[in-house]
Amino acid sequence: MIMISMVAAVAGSQAFDIIWVMTGGGPANSTSVLIVYIYQQAFSFGAFGYAAAMASILVISLMAMTGLMFLLTRGGRFSYE
């Protein structure tokens, strides 16, 4: 549960469709999350290299958080003793 919350907070992938359809990032990017920013850079501005670099950084940071959570929870196993 904690990992899902962390991924949602960092990536904002669950909110992409709502944000993009309703506001497109909002006035002055007020409702923009990282996924929307990457999408805008790639498909609105044509900066595919920059968007790919940002997506790579996002994937690496999510992998680091996943590894940290894996270590802290001992592979997802908890002891109830």
Phi, psi and omega in degrees: 000318180296318181296319179297320178295320179293319179296317179296323180291320182282309187275322182068024186293335179285341183256358185302310185296319180294314181296316184292318182288317186279317187234341183066024182109347175084168175293125181059035179056033183288335179250013184282139172244175186300320180296319178295319179298316178297316179298316179297316181298319184284308191260341176266320184255349178076016180269072185292324179295316179296318179295321178294321178295318178295320178295323178295318178296321177298315180296317180296318180293322177293323177295320179295317178294322178295317178297319178296315178294324178297317179291319182291329181261009180055051177076022180086002179260128178251147174258128182256026181273000000 
